[in-house]
Amino acid sequence: MKRKDKATTESVFKSAATKKLMEKPVFRVMVDERKELLKIAEEIEKKRKEQCISQSALAKITQIPQEELSRIERGKRNITLETYFRIIRGLGYKAEIKYHKIHVPHSTQA
């Protein structure tokens, strides 16, 4: 059962107001960054559930409070790389960060 307050990449950026704001380069960059964070949150939850590990069990493994893991998985909490690596290791994975060249608008007009 999905919680009503869970942010997802499908639900967060669909409003007409958001679509209008997406015309502004600075806002578009911020939205793209938020989408990437939500993808990470969704992937953490997916990997945890695939292994039938509860949030409580993962909290014990990683020494991250269960409430914090819940906020992370719901996309309500930004996490540091250190926290991300602890979660991924706790799930039995090694994280790799890859960089891809993108076009970044240089306009600072909001």
PLY file of the C-alpha trace (Angstrom):
ply
format ascii 1.0
element vertex 110
property float x
property float y
property float z
element edge 109
property int vertex1
property int vertex2
end_header
0.00 0.00 0.00
1.42 3.36 -1.01
1.40 6.22 1.45
-0.40 9.35 0.32
2.50 11.61 1.25
5.06 9.75 -0.84
6.60 11.87 -3.56
7.20 10.08 -6.84
8.80 11.17 -10.05
5.44 10.63 -11.78
3.37 12.73 -9.38
5.49 15.68 -8.37
5.99 17.52 -11.65
2.67 17.16 -13.52
0.75 20.33 -12.57
0.02 23.10 -15.08
1.84 25.58 -12.86
4.95 23.39 -12.85
4.81 23.01 -16.62
4.72 26.80 -16.97
7.67 27.20 -14.60
9.62 24.59 -16.59
9.99 27.20 -19.31
12.47 29.00 -17.05
15.99 27.51 -17.32
16.90 27.92 -13.65
13.70 26.25 -12.49
14.14 23.45 -15.05
17.59 22.65 -13.59
16.16 22.57 -10.06
13.33 20.26 -11.16
15.75 17.95 -12.95
17.86 17.73 -9.79
14.77 16.92 -7.70
13.74 14.22 -10.16
17.15 12.59 -9.80
16.87 12.63 -6.01
13.43 11.01 -6.21
14.78 8.31 -8.53
17.46 7.51 -5.94
14.83 7.33 -3.19
12.66 5.01 -5.29
15.64 2.81 -6.11
16.61 2.47 -2.44
13.08 1.38 -1.57
12.95 -1.03 -4.53
16.27 -2.69 -3.62
15.23 -3.02 0.02
11.88 -4.59 -0.85
13.42 -6.95 -3.44
15.47 -8.42 -0.61
12.51 -8.52 1.81
14.37 -6.30 4.27
12.22 -4.14 6.53
13.11 -0.55 7.24
13.70 -1.55 10.86
16.18 -4.25 9.83
17.97 -1.87 7.47
18.09 0.72 10.25
19.92 -1.76 12.47
22.35 -2.71 9.70
23.16 0.88 8.74
22.76 2.57 12.12
20.36 5.04 10.50
17.09 5.56 12.40
14.08 3.87 10.78
12.20 7.17 10.72
15.04 8.69 8.71
14.99 5.79 6.23
11.26 6.28 5.82
11.70 9.98 5.02
14.48 9.16 2.57
12.39 6.55 0.74
9.43 8.93 0.53
11.61 11.61 -1.02
11.07 13.89 1.96
14.72 14.02 2.98
17.85 14.89 1.05
20.72 12.64 1.98
24.46 13.02 2.02
26.67 10.77 -0.04
27.86 9.19 3.19
24.30 8.21 4.13
23.63 6.98 0.59
26.72 4.78 0.64
25.80 3.37 4.08
22.32 2.43 2.83
23.61 0.88 -0.39
26.28 -1.12 1.47
23.64 -2.20 3.98
21.64 -3.59 1.06
24.69 -5.46 -0.21
25.60 -3.21 -3.10
28.53 -1.00 -4.04
27.54 2.38 -5.41
29.24 3.95 -8.38
28.81 7.55 -9.40
28.93 8.28 -13.11
29.11 11.67 -14.73
27.56 12.60 -18.05
28.11 15.90 -19.78
24.92 17.94 -19.99
23.98 21.38 -21.21
23.50 23.75 -18.29
21.83 27.06 -19.01
23.92 29.97 -17.76
21.00 32.30 -17.24
20.27 33.12 -13.61
16.88 34.71 -14.33
14.16 32.88 -12.41
0 1
1 2
2 3
3 4
4 5
5 6
6 7
7 8
8 9
9 10
10 11
11 12
12 13
13 14
14 15
15 16
16 17
17 18
18 19
19 20
20 21
21 22
22 23
23 24
24 25
25 26
26 27
27 28
28 29
29 30
30 31
31 32
32 33
33 34
34 35
35 36
36 37
37 38
38 39
39 40
40 41
41 42
42 43
43 44
44 45
45 46
46 47
47 48
48 49
49 50
50 51
51 52
52 53
53 54
54 55
55 56
56 57
57 58
58 59
59 60
60 61
61 62
62 63
63 64
64 65
65 66
66 67
67 68
68 69
69 70
70 71
71 72
72 73
73 74
74 75
75 76
76 77
77 78
78 79
79 80
80 81
81 82
82 83
83 84
84 85
85 86
86 87
87 88
88 89
89 90
90 91
91 92
92 93
93 94
94 95
95 96
96 97
97 98
98 99
99 100
100 101
101 102
102 103
103 104
104 105
105 106
106 107
107 108
108 109
